[in-house]
Amino acid sequence: MRDKRFPKPIVEAVHATQIIGIRAGMRPHRFIGVWAVVANGRVFVRPWTNRPRSWYRVFLEDPRGAIQVAGRTRRVRAAARRGERLLDAIDRGYREKYSRPYQRNFVRGFARPRRRAWTLELMPSA
């Protein structure tokens, strides 16, 4: 079974936006800003930290959540992703999208093995 994908306008908005809002899980709380990239027409995020109460950990416990992009809130589900070719494409996405000098340190950090292992794909949820 193939995973659902976001419509092209949403994917394009994620690609064009430096920071999207994300809310992990179904408990009410604020949206926080994260860097998201598009690779192979799909939307991916990586956390900078893996603390017990991080949005990443919440998604591992409850894959439902929401994003804010293009002025709208969209329900999502998150799933861990692996595979060297896919992770390499996501690394390229970070390098190309976040290419300003002050972003380079973070881009290098997102390419480290531990953060690559924390890669999540965001998909639309009903």
Secondary structure, DSSP 4 states (H G I P E B T S, - for coil): -PPP---HHHHHHHHH-S-EEEEESSS----EEE-EEEETTEEEE--S---TTSHHHHHHH--EEEEEETTEEEEEEEEE---HHHHHHHHHHHHHHS-SGGGHHHHHHHTSHHHHTT-EEEEE--
